[in-house]
Amino acid sequence: MSNVASDIPLIAIVGNPNSGKTTLFNLLTGLKQKVANYPGVTVEKKIGECYSQHGKKLRLIDLPGAYSLNARSPDEAVLRDVLLGRRPETPRPDRVVCVVDSANLERNLYLVSQVLELGLPAILVLNMVDVAEKREWRIDAAKLSELLGIPVIKTQAVTGRGLIELKLALSRDDLPATKWRSAVIPDGVRTALEQSRGPLCETGAIHAKASLLEPLYLLSGHDPTHYGIEDSQMGRVHELRRSIDGAFPGWEDELVSARYRSIEELCAEVLRRPDQEIETITTKLDRIFLHPVLGFVNLVFVFALLGYLIFSVAAAPMDWIDGWFGQLGAWVESLMPPGDLRDLIVNGVISGVGGVVIFLPQIVILFLFIGLMEDTGYMSRLAFIMDWLMSKVGLNGKSFLPFLSSYACAVPGVMAARTIESPKDRLVTILIAPLASCSARLPVYTLLIGLLFPAKPLTQGLLMMGLYALGTGAAFVFAWIFSKGIMKGDSSPMILEMPPYKRPSLKSILLLVWQRAKAFLVRAGSIILGISILIWAASTYPKTDTEDKSLQLANSFAGQAGHFIEPVIKPLGYDWKIGIGLIGSFAAREVFNTTLGVVYAVESGDDDNLDPLREKLAAERRADGRPVFTPLVCLSLLVFYVFAMQCISTIAIVRRETGTWKWPLVQLGYMTGTAYVLSLLIYQVGSALGY
């Protein structure tokens, strides 16, 4: 597919993970970029604009990082399909910028060699030249340009070095395509691939005029189901693959070897290394960060620092946000006469939005921290250290990173599982991610722990840590159950490239934080706002001719719903009023506090002033005079909130990531079922023992 829809050239930025291509993309486009998803998959699509040195507008697309066009993951499949012009919604690029890590030249040139063979006008960018120079590597860019027949630019994306030279190359109308070929397909294999065209056209996998590279990458791919082929046609694809394997055993390995031999010959002419390798800062730091003991000590320190930042440093801006929304609500109340409309705006709209925005500081801090770890190169070390533990439950270290993200919010945590190559490992990671105690659970934990142990900060802190440990331990247990006993498919070994440590690009990190924070507010905010309005309406209607707020609530739709589920939750120690809170918090956990504030007619039920609500809950009595919120009930509720799947946003994201309602329903069932059973055991066994 050609780019006929626009006169503006479309330029693809491609490269290995950790090559700095996204930093370069951000440097060129700044805020003039849009982030969406490719239709049908969960891979992000980043398109931006910049201007050439002559003022001509250019469109840039940042394609997913990959190691090869032989796709093993959705990211690599999207890269391959866009470059081949196989995605209808994305025109085939007019030209391509190949970004490589100068200090890892031979490994990075493997993907470059495949991309250059597609025949697109190209530029080769030797990024991170500062790292190579510190190792006393000398790369002859002029010689490399001569051999490849395309422009070769040295850059340092973090500082902007080489940006002008790159823009000058992008401004060329006569940008050439390379004539260099790194691997020659043997005649027999070429004939077999040619003969596969007809059958592959019948399956819909390729079109009649497809180049030989399409059947090559389809039949040598390790994840062919991402090639847009119907499941009913996959048998034919596998049959063709087996036919070529039978006629030419090891043909794919021979192509890989031939490609690497050509790359080695190329590097021998353009790359000069010192006789004795210089000990780099990366080598020195890895003696600490990858040490069997010191590595774990450092990991604990990193997690402790992250926890401190999220739970302590974020407290002040969270209080500011809460105060701003409180003032906004008071201002609206002073302007409007009493009535349902004012009540809707103040208690429905403003409270609903405030209930989401208050967690923004924690989300920002988490993504800033993760961005720093990724950009400096430490995140790969973190995955490496955790690999031994994750392997015990059938996963690998890459699954730990999405789980870590879920401590702020399960939505980005689930999305982060895209980088996991194994479909089984990816699915298991998605299913256990919400067991990490996200920031939305904090208001509930804070309310109930304070009710359990008033004026005992040390005990409160230990119990809070215990709840986080309980959720984490449960995630590992369920990961083991899913991986070893339920899910079909092989786990993939962790193949992880250790990038060199480098100075982070603050601009790229801040841009990432902005994009993630915006996505969180738009996605989660819209859902929780709608639910808050529904809760307000359900608590307000139908109207009862009484001034008693409790009686009005009991007769409302919300009250009727609470009475309806009371027989189910009564064995857990809960009454119909708690039931209303449970119903509301199935949309979003943090709604529990707001709902109880409405149920018990407490004016302040927010996170920074829970004392009035706690006093009301402590004074609440059953019909026989016994307190409602006993220690057993509070503990039962805490355990319920550790396990229960109470987040519509997460359910929606899991549905989108898995492409089916099956797995969100499985997740809802196993998490909420576990929450119910454990809470039931706590209350019933505790009651039998006389507590």
ZIPEMO-V989430 format. One record per backbone hydrogen bond with DSSP energy under -0.5 kcal/mol. CO is the residue of the C=O (numbers start at 1). NH is the residue of the N-H. E is the energy in kcal/mol with one decimal. If there is no record, write none. Layout:
co=CO nh=NH e=E
co=CO nh=NH e=E
This chain:
co=1 nh=92 e=-1.0
co=2 nh=4 e=-1.7
co=7 nh=9 e=-0.5
co=9 nh=11 e=-0.6
co=9 nh=59 e=-2.5
co=10 nh=12 e=-0.5
co=10 nh=94 e=-2.5
co=10 nh=95 e=-1.4
co=11 nh=61 e=-2.6
co=12 nh=14 e=-0.6
co=12 nh=97 e=-3.4
co=13 nh=63 e=-1.8
co=14 nh=99 e=-3.0
co=15 nh=66 e=-1.7
co=16 nh=19 e=-1.5
co=20 nh=24 e=-2.1
co=21 nh=25 e=-2.5
co=22 nh=26 e=-2.8
co=23 nh=27 e=-2.1
co=24 nh=28 e=-2.0
co=25 nh=29 e=-2.4
co=26 nh=30 e=-2.7
co=29 nh=32 e=-2.1
co=31 nh=33 e=-1.9
co=32 nh=49 e=-2.2
co=34 nh=47 e=-2.1
co=36 nh=45 e=-3.3
co=38 nh=41 e=-1.8
co=43 nh=38 e=-2.3
co=44 nh=46 e=-0.5
co=45 nh=36 e=-2.2
co=45 nh=47 e=-0.6
co=46 nh=62 e=-2.4
co=47 nh=34 e=-3.0
co=48 nh=60 e=-2.9
co=50 nh=58 e=-3.2
co=52 nh=55 e=-1.8
co=56 nh=52 e=-2.8
co=58 nh=50 e=-2.1
co=59 nh=11 e=-3.2
co=60 nh=48 e=-2.8
co=61 nh=13 e=-2.9
co=61 nh=63 e=-1.0
co=62 nh=46 e=-0.7
co=69 nh=71 e=-1.5
co=71 nh=222 e=-1.2
co=71 nh=223 e=-1.0
co=73 nh=77 e=-2.1
co=74 nh=78 e=-2.3
co=75 nh=79 e=-2.1
co=76 nh=80 e=-2.4
co=77 nh=81 e=-2.6
co=78 nh=82 e=-2.6
co=79 nh=83 e=-2.1
co=80 nh=84 e=-1.7
co=81 nh=86 e=-3.7
co=81 nh=87 e=-0.5
co=82 nh=85 e=-1.1
co=86 nh=88 e=-0.7
co=87 nh=90 e=-1.7
co=94 nh=121 e=-0.7
co=95 nh=12 e=-2.3
co=96 nh=98 e=-0.6
co=96 nh=123 e=-1.8
co=97 nh=14 e=-2.6
co=97 nh=99 e=-0.6
co=98 nh=125 e=-3.5
co=99 nh=16 e=-0.6
co=100 nh=102 e=-0.7
co=100 nh=127 e=-2.2
co=101 nh=104 e=-2.2
co=102 nh=105 e=-0.7
co=104 nh=108 e=-2.1
co=105 nh=109 e=-2.1
co=107 nh=110 e=-1.0
co=107 nh=111 e=-0.5
co=108 nh=112 e=-1.4
co=109 nh=113 e=-2.6
co=110 nh=114 e=-1.4
co=111 nh=115 e=-2.5
co=112 nh=116 e=-3.0
co=113 nh=117 e=-1.2
co=115 nh=118 e=-1.6
co=116 nh=119 e=-1.6
co=121 nh=96 e=-2.4
co=122 nh=151 e=-0.6
co=123 nh=98 e=-2.9
co=123 nh=125 e=-0.5
co=124 nh=126 e=-0.6
co=124 nh=153 e=-2.7
co=125 nh=100 e=-2.6
co=125 nh=127 e=-1.2
co=126 nh=155 e=-2.6
co=127 nh=102 e=-2.6
co=128 nh=131 e=-0.8
co=128 nh=132 e=-1.3
co=129 nh=133 e=-2.6
co=130 nh=134 e=-1.8
co=131 nh=135 e=-1.1
co=132 nh=137 e=-2.6
co=133 nh=136 e=-1.5
co=135 nh=278 e=-0.5
co=137 nh=139 e=-0.5
co=138 nh=140 e=-0.6
co=138 nh=272 e=-2.4
co=139 nh=141 e=-1.4
co=140 nh=144 e=-2.4
co=141 nh=145 e=-2.4
co=142 nh=146 e=-2.0
co=143 nh=147 e=-2.3
co=144 nh=148 e=-2.3
co=145 nh=149 e=-2.3
co=145 nh=150 e=-0.7
co=148 nh=179 e=-0.7
co=148 nh=180 e=-0.6
co=151 nh=124 e=-2.6
co=153 nh=126 e=-3.4
co=155 nh=129 e=-1.7
co=156 nh=159 e=-1.2
co=156 nh=160 e=-1.7
co=156 nh=161 e=-1.3
co=160 nh=163 e=-1.9
co=161 nh=156 e=-2.1
co=162 nh=166 e=-2.1
co=163 nh=167 e=-2.4
co=164 nh=168 e=-2.2
co=165 nh=169 e=-1.9
co=166 nh=170 e=-2.5
co=167 nh=53 e=-0.6
co=167 nh=171 e=-1.4
co=169 nh=172 e=-1.2
co=172 nh=175 e=-0.6
co=176 nh=122 e=-2.3
co=183 nh=185 e=-0.5
co=186 nh=190 e=-2.9
co=187 nh=191 e=-2.5
co=188 nh=192 e=-2.1
co=189 nh=193 e=-2.6
co=190 nh=194 e=-2.5
co=191 nh=195 e=-2.4
co=192 nh=196 e=-1.0
co=194 nh=197 e=-1.3
co=195 nh=199 e=-0.6
co=196 nh=200 e=-2.4
co=197 nh=201 e=-2.6
co=198 nh=202 e=-1.9
co=199 nh=203 e=-1.4
co=200 nh=204 e=-0.7
co=200 nh=205 e=-1.7
co=200 nh=206 e=-0.9
co=201 nh=204 e=-0.7
co=207 nh=210 e=-1.9
co=211 nh=214 e=-1.2
co=211 nh=215 e=-0.7
co=212 nh=216 e=-1.5
co=213 nh=217 e=-2.7
co=214 nh=218 e=-2.2
co=215 nh=219 e=-2.5
co=216 nh=220 e=-1.4
co=218 nh=221 e=-0.6
co=223 nh=226 e=-1.6
co=224 nh=227 e=-2.0
co=225 nh=228 e=-0.6
co=230 nh=233 e=-1.7
co=230 nh=234 e=-0.6
co=231 nh=234 e=-1.1
co=233 nh=236 e=-0.7
co=233 nh=237 e=-1.3
co=234 nh=238 e=-2.6
co=235 nh=239 e=-2.0
co=236 nh=240 e=-2.1
co=237 nh=241 e=-2.2
co=238 nh=242 e=-2.5
co=239 nh=243 e=-2.0
co=240 nh=244 e=-2.1
co=241 nh=245 e=-2.5
co=242 nh=246 e=-2.3
co=243 nh=247 e=-1.9
co=244 nh=248 e=-2.7
co=248 nh=251 e=-1.7
co=250 nh=254 e=-2.0
co=251 nh=255 e=-1.8
co=252 nh=256 e=-2.2
co=253 nh=257 e=-2.6
co=254 nh=258 e=-2.5
co=255 nh=259 e=-2.2
co=256 nh=260 e=-2.2
co=257 nh=261 e=-2.3
co=258 nh=262 e=-2.0
co=259 nh=263 e=-2.0
co=260 nh=264 e=-2.6
co=261 nh=265 e=-2.2
co=262 nh=266 e=-2.1
co=263 nh=267 e=-2.8
co=264 nh=268 e=-2.0
co=265 nh=269 e=-0.8
co=266 nh=269 e=-1.0
co=266 nh=270 e=-1.1
co=267 nh=271 e=-2.7
co=270 nh=140 e=-2.9
co=272 nh=138 e=-2.7
co=278 nh=280 e=-0.6
co=280 nh=284 e=-1.8
co=281 nh=285 e=-2.7
co=282 nh=286 e=-2.3
co=283 nh=287 e=-0.9
co=284 nh=287 e=-0.6
co=285 nh=288 e=-1.4
co=285 nh=289 e=-2.9
co=286 nh=290 e=-1.8
co=288 nh=291 e=-1.1
co=291 nh=295 e=-1.7
co=293 nh=297 e=-2.1
co=294 nh=298 e=-2.6
co=295 nh=299 e=-2.0
co=296 nh=300 e=-2.6
co=297 nh=301 e=-2.0
co=298 nh=302 e=-2.5
co=299 nh=303 e=-2.5
co=300 nh=304 e=-2.6
co=301 nh=305 e=-2.6
co=302 nh=306 e=-2.5
co=303 nh=307 e=-2.8
co=304 nh=308 e=-2.5
co=305 nh=309 e=-2.5
co=306 nh=310 e=-2.5
co=307 nh=311 e=-2.7
co=308 nh=312 e=-2.4
co=308 nh=313 e=-1.6
co=309 nh=314 e=-1.5
co=312 nh=315 e=-1.1
co=312 nh=316 e=-0.6
co=313 nh=316 e=-0.6
co=313 nh=317 e=-0.6
co=314 nh=318 e=-1.9
co=315 nh=319 e=-2.3
co=316 nh=320 e=-2.2
co=317 nh=321 e=-2.5
co=318 nh=322 e=-2.4
co=319 nh=323 e=-2.6
co=320 nh=324 e=-2.7
co=321 nh=325 e=-2.4
co=322 nh=326 e=-2.1
co=323 nh=327 e=-2.6
co=324 nh=328 e=-2.4
co=325 nh=329 e=-2.5
co=326 nh=330 e=-2.3
co=327 nh=331 e=-2.6
co=328 nh=332 e=-2.3
co=329 nh=333 e=-2.2
co=330 nh=334 e=-1.9
co=331 nh=335 e=-1.1
co=332 nh=336 e=-2.0
co=339 nh=343 e=-2.2
co=340 nh=344 e=-2.7
co=341 nh=345 e=-2.4
co=342 nh=346 e=-2.8
co=343 nh=347 e=-2.4
co=343 nh=348 e=-0.6
co=344 nh=348 e=-1.5
co=344 nh=349 e=-2.2
co=345 nh=350 e=-3.1
co=346 nh=351 e=-1.2
co=348 nh=352 e=-1.3
co=349 nh=353 e=-2.7
co=350 nh=354 e=-2.7
co=351 nh=355 e=-2.0
co=352 nh=356 e=-0.6
co=353 nh=356 e=-1.3
co=353 nh=357 e=-2.7
co=354 nh=358 e=-1.9
co=356 nh=359 e=-1.7
co=357 nh=360 e=-2.0
co=359 nh=363 e=-1.9
co=360 nh=364 e=-2.9
co=361 nh=365 e=-2.5
co=362 nh=366 e=-2.3
co=363 nh=367 e=-2.4
co=364 nh=368 e=-2.4
co=365 nh=369 e=-2.4
co=366 nh=370 e=-2.8
co=367 nh=371 e=-2.7
co=368 nh=372 e=-2.1
co=369 nh=373 e=-2.2
co=370 nh=374 e=-2.6
co=371 nh=375 e=-2.7
co=372 nh=376 e=-2.0
co=373 nh=377 e=-0.9
co=373 nh=378 e=-1.0
co=373 nh=379 e=-2.1
co=376 nh=502 e=-1.2
co=377 nh=381 e=-0.7
co=378 nh=382 e=-2.1
co=379 nh=383 e=-2.1
co=380 nh=384 e=-2.0
co=381 nh=385 e=-2.6
co=382 nh=386 e=-2.1
co=383 nh=387 e=-0.7
co=384 nh=387 e=-0.6
co=385 nh=388 e=-0.6
co=386 nh=390 e=-2.6
co=387 nh=391 e=-2.3
co=388 nh=392 e=-0.6
co=389 nh=392 e=-0.9
co=390 nh=393 e=-1.2
co=390 nh=395 e=-2.5
co=391 nh=394 e=-1.3
co=396 nh=399 e=-2.0
co=397 nh=400 e=-1.2
co=397 nh=401 e=-0.6
co=398 nh=401 e=-0.5
co=398 nh=402 e=-0.7
co=399 nh=403 e=-1.3
co=400 nh=404 e=-2.4
co=401 nh=405 e=-2.0
co=402 nh=406 e=-1.4
co=404 nh=407 e=-1.4
co=405 nh=408 e=-1.5
co=405 nh=409 e=-1.6
co=408 nh=439 e=-1.3
co=409 nh=413 e=-1.2
co=410 nh=414 e=-2.9
co=411 nh=415 e=-1.9
co=412 nh=416 e=-1.9
co=413 nh=417 e=-0.5
co=414 nh=417 e=-1.1
co=415 nh=418 e=-1.5
co=416 nh=419 e=-1.2
co=417 nh=420 e=-1.7
co=422 nh=426 e=-2.6
co=423 nh=427 e=-2.2
co=424 nh=428 e=-2.6
co=425 nh=429 e=-2.3
co=426 nh=430 e=-2.0
co=427 nh=431 e=-2.2
co=428 nh=432 e=-1.7
co=429 nh=433 e=-1.5
co=430 nh=434 e=-0.5
co=432 nh=435 e=-2.0
co=433 nh=436 e=-1.8
co=436 nh=438 e=-1.1
co=438 nh=441 e=-1.5
co=438 nh=442 e=-0.5
co=439 nh=442 e=-0.8
co=439 nh=443 e=-0.5
co=441 nh=445 e=-2.7
co=442 nh=446 e=-3.1
co=443 nh=447 e=-2.1
co=444 nh=448 e=-2.4
co=445 nh=449 e=-2.8
co=446 nh=450 e=-1.8
co=447 nh=451 e=-1.3
co=448 nh=452 e=-2.0
co=449 nh=453 e=-3.0
co=453 nh=456 e=-1.2
co=456 nh=460 e=-2.5
co=457 nh=461 e=-2.5
co=458 nh=462 e=-2.3
co=459 nh=463 e=-2.3
co=460 nh=464 e=-2.3
co=461 nh=465 e=-2.2
co=462 nh=466 e=-2.1
co=463 nh=467 e=-2.0
co=464 nh=468 e=-1.8
co=465 nh=469 e=-2.5
co=466 nh=470 e=-2.3
co=467 nh=471 e=-2.1
co=468 nh=472 e=-2.1
co=469 nh=473 e=-2.9
co=470 nh=474 e=-2.2
co=471 nh=475 e=-1.8
co=472 nh=476 e=-1.7
co=473 nh=477 e=-2.0
co=474 nh=478 e=-2.7
co=475 nh=479 e=-2.1
co=476 nh=480 e=-2.0
co=477 nh=481 e=-2.1
co=478 nh=482 e=-2.9
co=479 nh=483 e=-2.7
co=480 nh=484 e=-2.6
co=481 nh=485 e=-1.9
co=481 nh=486 e=-0.8
co=482 nh=486 e=-0.9
co=482 nh=487 e=-3.0
co=493 nh=495 e=-0.8
co=494 nh=496 e=-0.7
co=496 nh=498 e=-0.5
co=497 nh=499 e=-1.0
co=504 nh=506 e=-0.9
co=505 nh=509 e=-2.3
co=506 nh=510 e=-2.7
co=507 nh=511 e=-2.0
co=508 nh=512 e=-2.3
co=509 nh=513 e=-2.7
co=510 nh=514 e=-2.4
co=511 nh=515 e=-2.3
co=512 nh=516 e=-2.7
co=513 nh=517 e=-2.8
co=514 nh=518 e=-2.4
co=515 nh=519 e=-2.3
co=516 nh=520 e=-2.5
co=517 nh=521 e=-2.4
co=518 nh=522 e=-2.5
co=519 nh=523 e=-2.6
co=520 nh=524 e=-2.2
co=520 nh=525 e=-0.9
co=521 nh=525 e=-1.0
co=522 nh=526 e=-1.2
co=523 nh=527 e=-1.2
co=524 nh=528 e=-2.7
co=525 nh=529 e=-2.5
co=526 nh=530 e=-1.8
co=527 nh=531 e=-2.3
co=528 nh=532 e=-2.7
co=529 nh=533 e=-2.0
co=530 nh=534 e=-2.1
co=531 nh=535 e=-2.8
co=532 nh=536 e=-2.4
co=533 nh=537 e=-2.6
co=534 nh=538 e=-2.9
co=535 nh=539 e=-2.0
co=536 nh=540 e=-1.1
co=537 nh=541 e=-2.3
co=538 nh=557 e=-0.6
co=538 nh=558 e=-2.5
co=541 nh=557 e=-2.6
co=544 nh=546 e=-2.6
co=547 nh=549 e=-0.7
co=548 nh=552 e=-2.4
co=549 nh=553 e=-2.5
co=550 nh=554 e=-2.3
co=551 nh=555 e=-1.6
co=552 nh=556 e=-0.6
co=553 nh=556 e=-0.9
co=553 nh=559 e=-0.8
co=556 nh=560 e=-2.6
co=557 nh=561 e=-2.2
co=558 nh=562 e=-2.3
co=559 nh=563 e=-2.4
co=560 nh=564 e=-1.9
co=561 nh=565 e=-1.9
co=562 nh=566 e=-0.8
co=565 nh=568 e=-1.0
co=565 nh=569 e=-1.7
co=566 nh=570 e=-2.0
co=569 nh=572 e=-1.4
co=569 nh=574 e=-1.7
co=570 nh=573 e=-2.0
co=575 nh=579 e=-1.9
co=576 nh=580 e=-1.4
co=577 nh=581 e=-1.4
co=578 nh=582 e=-2.3
co=579 nh=583 e=-2.4
co=580 nh=584 e=-2.4
co=581 nh=585 e=-2.2
co=582 nh=586 e=-0.7
co=583 nh=586 e=-0.9
co=584 nh=587 e=-1.3
co=584 nh=588 e=-0.8
co=587 nh=648 e=-2.1
co=587 nh=649 e=-0.5
co=588 nh=591 e=-1.9
co=589 nh=592 e=-2.1
co=590 nh=593 e=-0.6
co=590 nh=594 e=-0.8
co=591 nh=595 e=-2.9
co=592 nh=596 e=-2.5
co=593 nh=597 e=-2.1
co=594 nh=598 e=-1.6
co=595 nh=599 e=-2.9
co=596 nh=600 e=-2.7
co=597 nh=602 e=-3.0
co=598 nh=601 e=-1.2
co=601 nh=603 e=-0.5
co=603 nh=605 e=-0.6
co=606 nh=609 e=-0.5
co=610 nh=614 e=-2.9
co=611 nh=615 e=-2.8
co=612 nh=616 e=-1.8
co=613 nh=617 e=-2.5
co=614 nh=618 e=-2.9
co=615 nh=619 e=-1.4
co=616 nh=620 e=-0.7
co=617 nh=620 e=-0.8
co=617 nh=629 e=-0.6
co=620 nh=628 e=-1.9
co=622 nh=625 e=-1.7
co=626 nh=622 e=-3.4
co=628 nh=630 e=-1.6
co=630 nh=634 e=-2.6
co=631 nh=635 e=-2.6
co=632 nh=636 e=-2.6
co=633 nh=637 e=-2.5
co=634 nh=638 e=-2.4
co=635 nh=639 e=-2.3
co=636 nh=640 e=-2.1
co=637 nh=641 e=-2.4
co=638 nh=642 e=-1.4
co=639 nh=643 e=-1.5
co=640 nh=644 e=-3.0
co=644 nh=646 e=-1.3
co=646 nh=589 e=-0.8
co=647 nh=651 e=-2.0
co=648 nh=652 e=-2.5
co=649 nh=653 e=-2.1
co=650 nh=654 e=-2.8
co=651 nh=655 e=-2.1
co=652 nh=656 e=-1.9
co=653 nh=657 e=-2.9
co=654 nh=658 e=-2.4
co=655 nh=659 e=-1.5
co=655 nh=660 e=-0.5
co=660 nh=664 e=-0.5
co=661 nh=665 e=-1.8
co=662 nh=666 e=-2.1
co=663 nh=667 e=-2.7
co=664 nh=668 e=-2.6
co=665 nh=669 e=-2.5
co=666 nh=670 e=-2.9
co=667 nh=671 e=-2.1
co=668 nh=672 e=-1.8
co=669 nh=673 e=-2.2
co=670 nh=674 e=-1.8
co=671 nh=675 e=-2.3
co=672 nh=676 e=-2.3
co=673 nh=677 e=-2.4
co=674 nh=678 e=-2.5
co=675 nh=679 e=-2.1
co=676 nh=680 e=-2.4
co=677 nh=681 e=-2.3
co=678 nh=682 e=-2.4
co=679 nh=683 e=-2.2
co=680 nh=684 e=-2.8
co=681 nh=685 e=-2.4
co=681 nh=686 e=-0.5
co=682 nh=686 e=-1.7
co=683 nh=687 e=-2.3
co=684 nh=688 e=-2.3
co=685 nh=689 e=-1.6
co=686 nh=691 e=-2.5
co=687 nh=690 e=-1.3
